[in-house]
Amino acid sequence: MSPIESDESLGELLESATTIAVIGIKDRQSEDAFRVPLYMQRAGYRIVPVNPKLEAVLDETCHPNLTEVSEPIDIVNLFRASEHVPGHVDEILSLQPHPKAVWMQLGIHHGESAQRLREAGIEVVQDRCIMVDHRRLLGGRTGPEGRGPTEGHA
């Protein structure tokens, strides 16, 4: 399985996804790890926050880790430094069903972890901002449930 890099593949992934688990989400509005999930939530995605230091964010209960999430996840969005990525791979691989993809935010990449995920049939996007790609590729278009950025936001 090769990396997802083409606009067509990225667009297909974003259009087919409905639920995004965000590892390393923050509750401070000035942080990208808050603003990006907020944008995605306003675009119609279900955001599942994962951060052991928070109880709730974006009006959603925050999970201490992925193993505590009981619903299927389409995309795992990582807001963690590259050196922490390997620590999340076993957690991601333990999810049943597996997520469609793992999306590592801008500046985050880990080749060995990406290879392990791809070998398990999970698509991997590295070193890209999910919000920037969503805006660029889908903008005002709506996804499978008629979702799109909330008017006046994004």
N, CA, C and O atoms as a GROMACS GRO file, in nm:
protein
  616
    1MET      N    1   0.086  -0.118   0.000
    1MET     CA    2   0.000   0.000   0.000
    1MET      C    3   0.090   0.124   0.000
    1MET      O    4   0.178   0.137   0.085
    2SER      N    5   0.068   0.213  -0.096
    2SER     CA    6   0.151   0.333  -0.106
    2SER      C    7   0.085   0.449  -0.030
    2SER      O    8  -0.034   0.444   0.000
    3PRO      N    9   0.165   0.552   0.002
    3PRO     CA   10   0.110   0.665   0.077
    3PRO      C   11   0.001   0.737  -0.001
    3PRO      O   12   0.004   0.743  -0.124
    4ILE      N   13  -0.094   0.792   0.072
    4ILE     CA   14  -0.197   0.876   0.009
    4ILE      C   15  -0.134   1.014  -0.011
    4ILE      O   16  -0.097   1.080   0.086
    5GLU      N   17  -0.123   1.055  -0.135
    5GLU     CA   18  -0.066   1.187  -0.161
    5GLU      C   19  -0.142   1.262  -0.270
    5GLU      O   20  -0.139   1.385  -0.274
    6SER      N   21  -0.210   1.189  -0.359
    6SER     CA   22  -0.278   1.258  -0.468
    6SER      C   23  -0.403   1.328  -0.414
    6SER      O   24  -0.466   1.284  -0.318
    7ASP      N   25  -0.437   1.440  -0.481
    7ASP     CA   26  -0.557   1.513  -0.442
    7ASP      C   27  -0.680   1.424  -0.452
    7ASP      O   28  -0.770   1.433  -0.368
    8GLU      N   29  -0.685   1.339  -0.553
    8GLU     CA   30  -0.800   1.250  -0.571
    8GLU      C   31  -0.814   1.155  -0.452
    8GLU      O   32  -0.924   1.138  -0.399
    9SER      N   33  -0.704   1.094  -0.410
    9SER     CA   34  -0.708   1.001  -0.297
    9SER      C   35  -0.742   1.071  -0.166
    9SER      O   36  -0.820   1.020  -0.085
   10LEU      N   37  -0.683   1.190  -0.145
   10LEU     CA   38  -0.712   1.266  -0.023
   10LEU      C   39  -0.859   1.306  -0.020
   10LEU      O   40  -0.925   1.296   0.083
   11GLY      N   41  -0.910   1.353  -0.133
   11GLY     CA   42  -1.050   1.393  -0.142
   11GLY      C   43  -1.145   1.277  -0.116
   11GLY      O   44  -1.245   1.292  -0.046
   12GLU      N   45  -1.113   1.161  -0.174
   12GLU     CA   46  -1.197   1.042  -0.152
   12GLU      C   47  -1.199   1.003  -0.005
   12GLU      O   48  -1.304   0.968   0.049
   13LEU      N   49  -1.083   1.008   0.060
   13LEU     CA   50  -1.076   0.975   0.203
   13LEU      C   51  -1.162   1.072   0.284
   13LEU      O   52  -1.242   1.029   0.367
   14LEU      N   53  -1.147   1.200   0.260
   14LEU     CA   54  -1.223   1.300   0.335
   14LEU      C   55  -1.372   1.291   0.308
   14LEU      O   56  -1.452   1.314   0.399
   15GLU      N   57  -1.410   1.259   0.186
   15GLU     CA   58  -1.553   1.247   0.154
   15GLU      C   59  -1.616   1.123   0.214
   15GLU      O   60  -1.734   1.123   0.247
   16SER      N   61  -1.538   1.016   0.230
   16SER     CA   62  -1.595   0.890   0.279
   16SER      C   63  -1.596   0.882   0.432
   16SER      O   64  -1.669   0.801   0.490
   17ALA      N   65  -1.516   0.964   0.497
   17ALA     CA   66  -1.505   0.958   0.644
   17ALA      C   67  -1.620   1.032   0.711
   17ALA      O   68  -1.672   1.131   0.658
   18THR      N   69  -1.660   0.984   0.828
   18THR     CA   70  -1.759   1.054   0.909
   18THR      C   71  -1.710   1.079   1.052
   18THR      O   72  -1.752   1.176   1.115
   19THR      N   73  -1.620   0.992   1.102
   19THR     CA   74  -1.575   1.001   1.241
   19THR      C   75  -1.424   1.013   1.246
   19THR      O   76  -1.352   0.934   1.186
   20ILE      N   77  -1.376   1.114   1.320
   20ILE     CA   78  -1.232   1.140   1.332
   20ILE      C   79  -1.195   1.141   1.480
   20ILE      O   80  -1.245   1.224   1.556
   21ALA      N   81  -1.107   1.049   1.520
   21ALA     CA   82  -1.051   1.052   1.656
   21ALA      C   83  -0.928   1.143   1.651
   21ALA      O   84  -0.841   1.125   1.566
   22VAL      N   85  -0.920   1.239   1.742
   22VAL     CA   86  -0.809   1.334   1.744
   22VAL      C   87  -0.725   1.310   1.867
   22VAL      O   88  -0.763   1.345   1.979
   23ILE      N   89  -0.607   1.248   1.846
   23ILE     CA   90  -0.515   1.221   1.956
   23ILE      C   91  -0.429   1.345   1.978
   23ILE      O   92  -0.363   1.394   1.886
   24GLY      N   93  -0.430   1.395   2.100
   24GLY     CA   94  -0.354   1.514   2.134
   24GLY      C   95  -0.433   1.642   2.118
   24GLY      O   96  -0.377   1.751   2.113
   25ILE      N   97  -0.566   1.629   2.110
   25ILE     CA   98  -0.652   1.747   2.100
   25ILE      C   99  -0.628   1.837   2.221
   25ILE      O  100  -0.598   1.789   2.330
   26LYS      N  101  -0.642   1.966   2.201
   26LYS     CA  102  -0.625   2.063   2.309
   26LYS      C  103  -0.756   2.137   2.333
   26LYS      O  104  -0.846   2.133   2.249
   27ASP      N  105  -0.766   2.205   2.448
   27ASP     CA  106  -0.887   2.280   2.478
   27ASP      C  107  -0.864   2.432   2.473
   27ASP      O  108  -0.954   2.509   2.507
   28ARG      N  109  -0.745   2.473   2.431
   28ARG     CA  110  -0.715   2.616   2.419
   28ARG      C  111  -0.740   2.661   2.274
   28ARG      O  112  -0.682   2.605   2.181
   29GLN      N  113  -0.825   2.761   2.258
   29GLN     CA  114  -0.867   2.806   2.125
   29GLN      C  115  -0.752   2.857   2.039
   29GLN      O  116  -0.764   2.861   1.917
   30SER      N  117  -0.641   2.896   2.100
   30SER     CA  118  -0.527   2.948   2.024
   30SER      C  119  -0.441   2.835   1.964
   30SER      O  120  -0.354   2.861   1.882
   31GLU      N  121  -0.466   2.712   2.005
   31GLU     CA  122  -0.385   2.598   1.961
   31GLU      C  123  -0.440   2.536   1.833
   31GLU      O  124  -0.562   2.522   1.817
   32ASP      N  125  -0.351   2.499   1.741
   32ASP     CA  126  -0.394   2.428   1.620
   32ASP      C  127  -0.467   2.299   1.655
   32ASP      O  128  -0.560   2.259   1.585
   33ALA      N  129  -0.426   2.234   1.764
   33ALA     CA  130  -0.488   2.108   1.805
   33ALA      C  131  -0.629   2.129   1.861
   33ALA      O  132  -0.696   2.032   1.898
   34PHE      N  133  -0.674   2.252   1.868
   34PHE     CA  134  -0.814   2.284   1.897
   34PHE      C  135  -0.882   2.336   1.771
   34PHE      O  136  -0.991   2.291   1.736
   35ARG      N  137  -0.818   2.431   1.704
   35ARG     CA  138  -0.880   2.496   1.588
   35ARG      C  139  -0.907   2.400   1.473
   35ARG      O  140  -1.011   2.408   1.408
   36VAL      N  141  -0.814   2.309   1.446
   36VAL     CA  142  -0.832   2.215   1.335
   36VAL      C  143  -0.949   2.119   1.362
   36VAL      O  144  -1.035   2.104   1.276
   37PRO      N  145  -0.956   2.053   1.479
   37PRO     CA  146  -1.073   1.968   1.506
   37PRO      C  147  -1.204   2.047   1.509
   37PRO      O  148  -1.308   1.995   1.467
   38LEU      N  149  -1.201   2.171   1.557
   38LEU     CA  150  -1.321   2.254   1.556
   38LEU      C  151  -1.369   2.276   1.412
   38LEU      O  152  -1.488   2.263   1.384
   39TYR      N  153  -1.277   2.309   1.323
   39TYR     CA  154  -1.312   2.325   1.182
   39TYR      C  155  -1.373   2.197   1.128
   39TYR      O  156  -1.477   2.201   1.061
   40MET      N  157  -1.310   2.084   1.155
   40MET     CA  158  -1.360   1.956   1.102
   40MET      C  159  -1.498   1.924   1.160
   40MET      O  160  -1.583   1.870   1.090
   41GLN      N  161  -1.519   1.956   1.288
   41GLN     CA  162  -1.650   1.934   1.349
   41GLN      C  163  -1.755   2.022   1.281
   41GLN      O  164  -1.865   1.976   1.251
   42ARG      N  165  -1.721   2.147   1.256
   42ARG     CA  166  -1.814   2.238   1.189
   42ARG      C  167  -1.839   2.197   1.044
   42ARG      O  168  -1.941   2.231   0.985
   43ALA      N  169  -1.744   2.122   0.987
   43ALA     CA  170  -1.761   2.070   0.851
   43ALA      C  171  -1.848   1.945   0.850
   43ALA      O  172  -1.877   1.890   0.744
   44GLY      N  173  -1.892   1.900   0.969
   44GLY     CA  174  -1.986   1.789   0.977
   44GLY      C  175  -1.931   1.656   1.024
   44GLY      O  176  -2.005   1.558   1.032
   45TYR      N  177  -1.803   1.651   1.056
   45TYR     CA  178  -1.744   1.526   1.104
   45TYR      C  179  -1.772   1.509   1.253
   45TYR      O  180  -1.779   1.606   1.327
   46ARG      N  181  -1.788   1.387   1.296
   46ARG     CA  182  -1.798   1.355   1.439
   46ARG      C  183  -1.657   1.351   1.491
   46ARG      O  184  -1.576   1.271   1.444
   47ILE      N  185  -1.625   1.434   1.588
   47ILE     CA  186  -1.491   1.438   1.648
   47ILE      C  187  -1.493   1.361   1.779
   47ILE      O  188  -1.578   1.384   1.865
   48VAL      N  189  -1.398   1.269   1.792
   48VAL     CA  190  -1.381   1.190   1.914
   48VAL      C  191  -1.248   1.235   1.976
   48VAL      O  192  -1.142   1.194   1.929
   49PRO      N  193  -1.254   1.318   2.081
   49PRO     CA  194  -1.131   1.369   2.141
   49PRO      C  195  -1.058   1.262   2.223
   49PRO      O  196  -1.120   1.184   2.294
   50VAL      N  197  -0.923   1.261   2.210
   50VAL     CA  198  -0.840   1.168   2.287
   50VAL      C  199  -0.725   1.248   2.349
   50VAL      O  200  -0.634   1.292   2.280
   51ASN      N  201  -0.733   1.264   2.482
   51ASN     CA  202  -0.629   1.332   2.557
   51ASN      C  203  -0.652   1.300   2.705
   51ASN      O  204  -0.755   1.337   2.761
   52PRO      N  205  -0.556   1.232   2.770
   52PRO     CA  206  -0.576   1.192   2.910
   52PRO      C  207  -0.583   1.310   3.008
   52PRO      O  208  -0.623   1.292   3.123
   53LYS      N  209  -0.545   1.430   2.963
   53LYS     CA  210  -0.544   1.546   3.051
   53LYS      C  211  -0.675   1.624   3.050
   53LYS      O  212  -0.692   1.717   3.129
   54LEU      N  213  -0.767   1.588   2.960
   54LEU     CA  214  -0.891   1.663   2.946
   54LEU      C  215  -1.012   1.575   2.974
   54LEU      O  216  -1.010   1.455   2.949
   55GLU      N  217  -1.118   1.636   3.027
   55GLU     CA  218  -1.243   1.563   3.049
   55GLU      C  219  -1.338   1.578   2.932
   55GLU      O  220  -1.410   1.485   2.896
   56ALA      N  221  -1.338   1.698   2.871
   56ALA     CA  222  -1.426   1.723   2.756
   56ALA      C  223  -1.368   1.835   2.673
   56ALA      O  224  -1.299   1.924   2.724
   57VAL      N  225  -1.398   1.831   2.544
   57VAL     CA  226  -1.359   1.938   2.452
   57VAL      C  227  -1.453   1.930   2.332
   57VAL      O  228  -1.493   1.822   2.290
   58LEU      N  229  -1.486   2.046   2.277
   58LEU     CA  230  -1.580   2.056   2.164
   58LEU      C  231  -1.714   1.989   2.196
   58LEU      O  232  -1.777   1.929   2.108
   59ASP      N  233  -1.756   2.000   2.320
   59ASP     CA  234  -1.882   1.941   2.367
   59ASP      C  235  -1.885   1.789   2.354
   59ASP      O  236  -1.992   1.730   2.341
   60GLU      N  237  -1.768   1.727   2.357
   60GLU     CA  238  -1.756   1.580   2.349
   60GLU      C  239  -1.674   1.532   2.467
   60GLU      O  240  -1.580   1.599   2.510
   61THR      N  241  -1.710   1.416   2.521
   61THR     CA  242  -1.631   1.354   2.627
   61THR      C  243  -1.496   1.317   2.571
   61THR      O  244  -1.485   1.259   2.463
   62CYS      N  245  -1.392   1.349   2.646
   62CYS     CA  246  -1.256   1.320   2.604
   62CYS      C  247  -1.215   1.182   2.658
   62CYS      O  248  -1.237   1.152   2.775
   63HIS      N  249  -1.156   1.101   2.573
   63HIS     CA  250  -1.110   0.968   2.611
   63HIS      C  251  -0.962   0.974   2.647
   63HIS      O  252  -0.886   1.048   2.584
   64PRO      N  253  -0.920   0.897   2.749
   64PRO     CA  254  -0.778   0.901   2.788
   64PRO      C  255  -0.686   0.836   2.683
   64PRO      O  256  -0.568   0.871   2.674
   65ASN      N  257  -0.741   0.743   2.604
   65ASN     CA  258  -0.664   0.678   2.498
   65ASN      C  259  -0.761   0.616   2.398
   65ASN      O  260  -0.881   0.612   2.423
   66LEU      N  261  -0.709   0.567   2.288
   66LEU     CA  262  -0.794   0.511   2.183
   66LEU      C  263  -0.866   0.383   2.226
   66LEU      O  264  -0.976   0.355   2.178
   67THR      N  265  -0.804   0.306   2.314
   67THR     CA  266  -0.866   0.180   2.354
   67THR      C  267  -0.996   0.203   2.431
   67THR      O  268  -1.076   0.110   2.445
   68GLU      N  269  -1.019   0.324   2.481
   68GLU     CA  270  -1.142   0.357   2.552
   68GLU      C  271  -1.255   0.399   2.457
   68GLU      O  272  -1.368   0.418   2.501
   69VAL      N  273  -1.224   0.413   2.330
   69VAL     CA  274  -1.324   0.455   2.231
   69VAL      C  275  -1.401   0.332   2.186
   69VAL      O  276  -1.341   0.234   2.140
   70SER      N  277  -1.534   0.336   2.198
   70SER     CA  278  -1.614   0.218   2.166
   70SER      C  279  -1.676   0.221   2.026
   70SER      O  280  -1.727   0.120   1.978
   71GLU      N  281  -1.672   0.337   1.961
   71GLU     CA  282  -1.734   0.347   1.828
   71GLU      C  283  -1.628   0.332   1.718
   71GLU      O  284  -1.510   0.359   1.741
   72PRO      N  285  -1.670   0.291   1.599
   72PRO     CA  286  -1.575   0.281   1.488
   72PRO      C  287  -1.522   0.419   1.449
   72PRO      O  288  -1.595   0.518   1.450
   73ILE      N  289  -1.395   0.423   1.415
   73ILE     CA  290  -1.326   0.546   1.377
   73ILE      C  291  -1.284   0.534   1.231
   73ILE      O  292  -1.228   0.432   1.190
   74ASP      N  293  -1.311   0.638   1.153
   74ASP     CA  294  -1.267   0.638   1.012
   74ASP      C  295  -1.124   0.687   0.998
   74ASP      O  296  -1.043   0.627   0.927
   75ILE      N  297  -1.093   0.799   1.065
   75ILE     CA  298  -0.959   0.858   1.058
   75ILE      C  299  -0.909   0.884   1.199
   75ILE      O  300  -0.981   0.939   1.282
   76VAL      N  301  -0.785   0.844   1.227
   76VAL     CA  302  -0.717   0.883   1.350
   76VAL      C  303  -0.627   0.999   1.311
   76VAL      O  304  -0.536   0.983   1.230
   77ASN      N  305  -0.652   1.116   1.370
   77ASN     CA  306  -0.576   1.237   1.340
   77ASN      C  307  -0.479   1.261   1.455
   77ASN      O  308  -0.520   1.279   1.569
   78LEU      N  309  -0.348   1.260   1.424
   78LEU     CA  310  -0.246   1.271   1.527
   78LEU      C  311  -0.190   1.413   1.540
   78LEU      O  312  -0.136   1.470   1.446
   79PHE      N  313  -0.206   1.467   1.660
   79PHE     CA  314  -0.144   1.594   1.699
   79PHE      C  315  -0.041   1.562   1.807
   79PHE      O  316  -0.048   1.615   1.918
   80ARG      N  317   0.055   1.478   1.774
   80ARG     CA  318   0.159   1.438   1.868
   80ARG      C  319   0.293   1.447   1.796
   80ARG      O  320   0.300   1.422   1.676
   81ALA      N  321   0.397   1.481   1.868
   81ALA     CA  322   0.530   1.490   1.807
   81ALA      C  323   0.567   1.356   1.745
   81ALA      O  324   0.527   1.250   1.793
   82SER      N  325   0.646   1.362   1.638
   82SER     CA  326   0.683   1.242   1.563
   82SER      C  327   0.738   1.130   1.652
   82SER      O  328   0.709   1.013   1.628
   83GLU      N  329   0.816   1.166   1.753
   83GLU     CA  330   0.876   1.062   1.838
   83GLU      C  331   0.770   0.987   1.920
   83GLU      O  332   0.800   0.879   1.972
   84HIS      N  333   0.650   1.040   1.933
   84HIS     CA  334   0.544   0.973   2.009
   84HIS      C  335   0.455   0.884   1.921
   84HIS      O  336   0.375   0.807   1.973
   85VAL      N  337   0.470   0.894   1.790
   85VAL     CA  338   0.385   0.818   1.698
   85VAL      C  339   0.395   0.667   1.722
   85VAL      O  340   0.291   0.602   1.728
   86PRO      N  341   0.516   0.608   1.737
   86PRO     CA  342   0.522   0.462   1.757
   86PRO      C  343   0.440   0.415   1.877
   86PRO      O  344   0.386   0.304   1.874
   87GLY      N  345   0.431   0.496   1.980
   87GLY     CA  346   0.354   0.459   2.098
   87GLY      C  347   0.204   0.448   2.073
   87GLY      O  348   0.132   0.386   2.151
   88HIS      N  349   0.156   0.508   1.964
   88HIS     CA  350   0.014   0.503   1.931
   88HIS      C  351  -0.020   0.393   1.831
   88HIS      O  352  -0.138   0.360   1.813
   89VAL      N  353   0.080   0.337   1.765
   89VAL     CA  354   0.053   0.240   1.658
   89VAL      C  355  -0.016   0.115   1.712
   89VAL      O  356  -0.113   0.069   1.652
   90ASP      N  357   0.032   0.058   1.822
   90ASP     CA  358  -0.032  -0.063   1.877
   90ASP      C  359  -0.177  -0.035   1.914
   90ASP      O  360  -0.266  -0.117   1.892
   91GLU      N  361  -0.201   0.083   1.972
   91GLU     CA  362  -0.337   0.125   2.007
   91GLU      C  363  -0.425   0.131   1.882
   91GLU      O  364  -0.538   0.082   1.882
   92ILE      N  365  -0.373   0.192   1.777
   92ILE     CA  366  -0.447   0.205   1.652
   92ILE      C  367  -0.476   0.068   1.594
   92ILE      O  368  -0.587   0.040   1.548
   93LEU      N  369  -0.375  -0.019   1.595
   93LEU     CA  370  -0.391  -0.153   1.538
   93LEU      C  371  -0.486  -0.240   1.620
   93LEU      O  372  -0.539  -0.340   1.570
   94SER      N  373  -0.508  -0.204   1.747
   94SER     CA  374  -0.600  -0.282   1.831
   94SER      C  375  -0.746  -0.248   1.805
   94SER      O  376  -0.836  -0.321   1.847
   95LEU      N  377  -0.771  -0.136   1.736
   95LEU     CA  378  -0.910  -0.096   1.708
   95LEU      C  379  -0.975  -0.195   1.613
   95LEU      O  380  -0.916  -0.238   1.514
   96GLN      N  381  -1.098  -0.232   1.645
   96GLN     CA  382  -1.176  -0.321   1.558
   96GLN      C  383  -1.311  -0.257   1.532
   96GLN      O  384  -1.387  -0.236   1.626
   97PRO      N  385  -1.342  -0.226   1.410
   97PRO     CA  386  -1.258  -0.243   1.293
   97PRO      C  387  -1.145  -0.140   1.292
   97PRO      O  388  -1.150  -0.040   1.364
   98HIS      N  389  -1.043  -0.166   1.209
   98HIS     CA  390  -0.934  -0.071   1.193
   98HIS      C  391  -0.989   0.058   1.132
   98HIS      O  392  -1.087   0.055   1.056
   99PRO      N  393  -0.927   0.172   1.164
   99PRO     CA  394  -0.966   0.295   1.094
   99PRO      C  395  -0.926   0.285   0.946
   99PRO      O  396  -0.838   0.206   0.910
  100LYS      N  397  -0.991   0.366   0.863
  100LYS     CA  398  -0.952   0.371   0.721
  100LYS      C  399  -0.814   0.430   0.707
  100LYS      O  400  -0.735   0.388   0.621
  101ALA      N  401  -0.784   0.530   0.792
  101ALA     CA  402  -0.659   0.604   0.775
  101ALA      C  403  -0.608   0.662   0.906
  101ALA      O  404  -0.684   0.683   1.001
  102VAL      N  405  -0.478   0.688   0.907
  102VAL     CA  406  -0.414   0.766   1.013
  102VAL      C  407  -0.357   0.889   0.945
  102VAL      O  408  -0.282   0.879   0.848
  103TRP      N  409  -0.394   1.006   0.997
  103TRP     CA  410  -0.352   1.133   0.938
  103TRP      C  411  -0.262   1.203   1.038
  103TRP      O  412  -0.307   1.243   1.146
  104MET      N  413  -0.133   1.217   1.003
  104MET     CA  414  -0.037   1.287   1.088
  104MET      C  415  -0.030   1.432   1.042
  104MET      O  416  -0.002   1.461   0.926
  105GLN      N  417  -0.055   1.522   1.136
  105GLN     CA  418  -0.062   1.664   1.105
  105GLN      C  419   0.071   1.718   1.051
  105GLN      O  420   0.173   1.649   1.056
  106LEU      N  421   0.067   1.838   1.001
  106LEU     CA  422   0.183   1.905   0.943
  106LEU      C  423   0.302   1.899   1.039
  106LEU      O  424   0.290   1.934   1.157
  107GLY      N  425   0.416   1.854   0.988
  107GLY     CA  426   0.537   1.843   1.070
  107GLY      C  427   0.551   1.709   1.140
  107GLY      O  428   0.653   1.684   1.205
  108ILE      N  429   0.451   1.622   1.129
  108ILE     CA  430   0.454   1.492   1.198
  108ILE      C  431   0.469   1.382   1.095
  108ILE      O  432   0.392   1.373   1.000
  109HIS      N  433   0.570   1.298   1.115
  109HIS     CA  434   0.591   1.184   1.026
  109HIS      C  435   0.676   1.081   1.099
  109HIS      O  436   0.757   1.115   1.185
  110HIS      N  437   0.655   0.955   1.064
  110HIS     CA  438   0.734   0.847   1.122
  110HIS      C  439   0.726   0.728   1.026
  110HIS      O  440   0.627   0.655   1.023
  111GLY      N  441   0.832   0.709   0.950
  111GLY     CA  442   0.835   0.609   0.844
  111GLY      C  443   0.804   0.467   0.888
  111GLY      O  444   0.722   0.400   0.826
  112GLU      N  445   0.868   0.421   0.996
  112GLU     CA  446   0.846   0.283   1.043
  112GLU      C  447   0.701   0.263   1.088
  112GLU      O  448   0.640   0.160   1.058
  113SER      N  449   0.647   0.359   1.158
  113SER     CA  450   0.508   0.348   1.203
  113SER      C  451   0.413   0.348   1.084
  113SER      O  452   0.317   0.271   1.080
  114ALA      N  453   0.440   0.435   0.988
  114ALA     CA  454   0.356   0.441   0.868
  114ALA      C  455   0.358   0.307   0.796
  114ALA      O  456   0.254   0.260   0.749
  115GLN      N  457   0.475   0.245   0.787
  115GLN     CA  458   0.486   0.115   0.720
  115GLN      C  459   0.404   0.008   0.794
  115GLN      O  460   0.334  -0.071   0.731
  116ARG      N  461   0.413   0.006   0.927
  116ARG     CA  462   0.335  -0.091   1.006
  116ARG      C  463   0.186  -0.073   0.981
  116ARG      O  464   0.112  -0.171   0.966
  117LEU      N  465   0.141   0.050   0.978
  117LEU     CA  466  -0.001   0.078   0.956
  117LEU      C  467  -0.044   0.035   0.817
  117LEU      O  468  -0.149  -0.027   0.800
  118ARG      N  469   0.038   0.069   0.717
  118ARG     CA  470   0.005   0.030   0.579
  118ARG      C  471   0.000  -0.122   0.564
  118ARG      O  472  -0.086  -0.176   0.494
  119GLU      N  473   0.091  -0.191   0.629
  119GLU     CA  474   0.093  -0.338   0.623
  119GLU      C  475  -0.034  -0.397   0.681
  119GLU      O  476  -0.075  -0.508   0.644
  120ALA      N  477  -0.098  -0.324   0.773
  120ALA     CA  478  -0.224  -0.368   0.833
  120ALA      C  479  -0.345  -0.323   0.750
  120ALA      O  480  -0.459  -0.347   0.789
  121GLY      N  481  -0.319  -0.259   0.636
  121GLY     CA  482  -0.428  -0.216   0.549
  121GLY      C  483  -0.485  -0.079   0.581
  121GLY      O  484  -0.594  -0.045   0.535
  122ILE      N  485  -0.413  -0.002   0.660
  122ILE     CA  486  -0.458   0.132   0.700
  122ILE      C  487  -0.384   0.235   0.615
  122ILE      O  488  -0.261   0.234   0.608
  123GLU      N  489  -0.459   0.324   0.552
  123GLU     CA  490  -0.398   0.432   0.473
  123GLU      C  491  -0.326   0.527   0.568
  123GLU      O  492  -0.365   0.542   0.684
  124VAL      N  493  -0.221   0.592   0.519
  124VAL     CA  494  -0.144   0.685   0.602
  124VAL      C  495  -0.119   0.814   0.525
  124VAL      O  496  -0.077   0.814   0.409
  125VAL      N  497  -0.147   0.924   0.593
  125VAL     CA  498  -0.114   1.057   0.543
  125VAL      C  499  -0.018   1.117   0.644
  125VAL      O  500  -0.047   1.119   0.764
  126GLN      N  501   0.097   1.167   0.597
  126GLN     CA  502   0.196   1.224   0.687
  126GLN      C  503   0.227   1.368   0.649
  126GLN      O  504   0.225   1.405   0.532
  127ASP      N  505   0.256   1.450   0.753
  127ASP     CA  506   0.307   1.585   0.733
  127ASP      C  507   0.213   1.672   0.649
  127ASP      O  508   0.257   1.746   0.562
  128ARG      N  509   0.081   1.661   0.677
  128ARG     CA  510  -0.019   1.743   0.607
  128ARG      C  511  -0.125   1.786   0.707
  128ARG      O  512  -0.156   1.713   0.802
  129CYS      N  513  -0.180   1.902   0.687
  129CYS     CA  514  -0.288   1.951   0.774
  129CYS      C  515  -0.423   1.909   0.715
  129CYS      O  516  -0.455   1.944   0.601
  130ILE      N  517  -0.500   1.834   0.792
  130ILE     CA  518  -0.630   1.785   0.746
  130ILE      C  519  -0.725   1.901   0.715
  130ILE      O  520  -0.806   1.891   0.622
  131MET      N  521  -0.717   2.010   0.791
  131MET     CA  522  -0.804   2.125   0.768
  131MET      C  523  -0.767   2.194   0.635
  131MET      O  524  -0.856   2.227   0.557
  132VAL      N  525  -0.640   2.214   0.611
  132VAL     CA  526  -0.596   2.278   0.488
  132VAL      C  527  -0.638   2.195   0.367
  132VAL      O  528  -0.688   2.249   0.269
  133ASP      N  529  -0.617   2.063   0.374
  133ASP     CA  530  -0.655   1.977   0.262
  133ASP      C  531  -0.807   1.973   0.245
  133ASP      O  532  -0.856   1.972   0.132
  134HIS      N  533  -0.881   1.970   0.356
  134HIS     CA  534  -1.027   1.971   0.345
  134HIS      C  535  -1.074   2.100   0.278
  134HIS      O  536  -1.154   2.096   0.184
  135ARG      N  537  -1.025   2.213   0.324
  135ARG     CA  538  -1.064   2.342   0.264
  135ARG      C  539  -1.030   2.346   0.115
  135ARG      O  540  -1.110   2.388   0.032
  136ARG      N  541  -0.909   2.302   0.083
  136ARG     CA  542  -0.861   2.308  -0.055
  136ARG      C  543  -0.938   2.213  -0.147
  136ARG      O  544  -0.972   2.249  -0.259
  137LEU      N  545  -0.964   2.092  -0.098
  137LEU     CA  546  -1.024   1.989  -0.184
  137LEU      C  547  -1.176   1.986  -0.180
  137LEU      O  548  -1.239   1.960  -0.282
  138LEU      N  549  -1.235   2.013  -0.065
  138LEU     CA  550  -1.380   2.003  -0.052
  138LEU      C  551  -1.447   2.138  -0.032
  138LEU      O  552  -1.563   2.157  -0.070
  139GLY      N  553  -1.375   2.232   0.026
  139GLY     CA  554  -1.426   2.367   0.044
  139GLY      C  555  -1.573   2.371   0.081
  139GLY      O  556  -1.611   2.325   0.188
  140GLY      N  557  -1.655   2.426  -0.005
  140GLY     CA  558  -1.798   2.437   0.021
  140GLY      C  559  -1.876   2.312  -0.017
  140GLY      O  560  -1.995   2.303   0.012
  141ARG      N  561  -1.810   2.216  -0.081
  141ARG     CA  562  -1.881   2.094  -0.117
  141ARG      C  563  -1.917   2.017   0.008
  141ARG      O  564  -1.849   2.026   0.110
  142THR      N  565  -2.022   1.942  -0.001
  142THR     CA  566  -2.066   1.863   0.114
  142THR      C  567  -2.025   1.718   0.097
  142THR      O  568  -2.004   1.671  -0.015
  143GLY      N  569  -2.014   1.649   0.208
  143GLY     CA  570  -1.976   1.509   0.209
  143GLY      C  571  -2.096   1.418   0.197
  143GLY      O  572  -2.204   1.462   0.157
  144PRO      N  573  -2.079   1.288   0.233
  144PRO     CA  574  -2.184   1.189   0.212
  144PRO      C  575  -2.312   1.215   0.288
  144PRO      O  576  -2.418   1.168   0.246
  145GLU      N  577  -2.308   1.288   0.398
  145GLU     CA  578  -2.430   1.316   0.473
  145GLU      C  579  -2.474   1.461   0.452
  145GLU      O  580  -2.546   1.517   0.534
  146GLY      N  581  -2.431   1.520   0.343
  146GLY     CA  582  -2.471   1.657   0.315
  146GLY      C  583  -2.400   1.757   0.403
  146GLY      O  584  -2.448   1.868   0.421
  147ARG      N  585  -2.287   1.718   0.459
  147ARG     CA  586  -2.218   1.809   0.550
  147ARG      C  587  -2.126   1.902   0.471
  147ARG      O  588  -2.080   1.869   0.361
  148GLY      N  589  -2.102   2.014   0.529
  148GLY     CA  590  -2.010   2.112   0.472
  148GLY      C  591  -1.979   2.211   0.581
  148GLY      O  592  -2.043   2.209   0.686
  149PRO      N  593  -1.882   2.298   0.560
  149PRO     CA  594  -1.849   2.395   0.666
  149PRO      C  595  -1.972   2.478   0.704
  149PRO      O  596  -2.048   2.521   0.618
  150THR      N  597  -1.988   2.498   0.832
  150THR     CA  598  -2.099   2.577   0.882
  150THR      C  599  -2.084   2.720   0.831
  150THR      O  600  -1.975   2.777   0.838
  151GLU      N  601  -2.190   2.777   0.782
  151GLU     CA  602  -2.185   2.911   0.726
  151GLU      C  603  -2.133   3.009   0.831
  151GLU      O  604  -2.175   3.007   0.946
  152GLY      N  605  -2.043   3.094   0.788
  152GLY     CA  606  -1.987   3.194   0.879
  152GLY      C  607  -1.869   3.142   0.958
  152GLY      O  608  -1.809   3.218   1.034
  153HIS      N  609  -1.834   3.017   0.945
  153HIS     CA  610  -1.720   2.959   1.015
  153HIS      C  611  -1.628   2.898   0.912
  153HIS      O  612  -1.667   2.878   0.797
  154ALA      N  613  -1.506   2.869   0.953
  154ALA     CA  614  -1.407   2.799   0.870
  154ALA      C  615  -1.324   2.891   0.795
  154ALA      O  616  -1.236   2.847   0.721
   0.00000   0.00000   0.00000
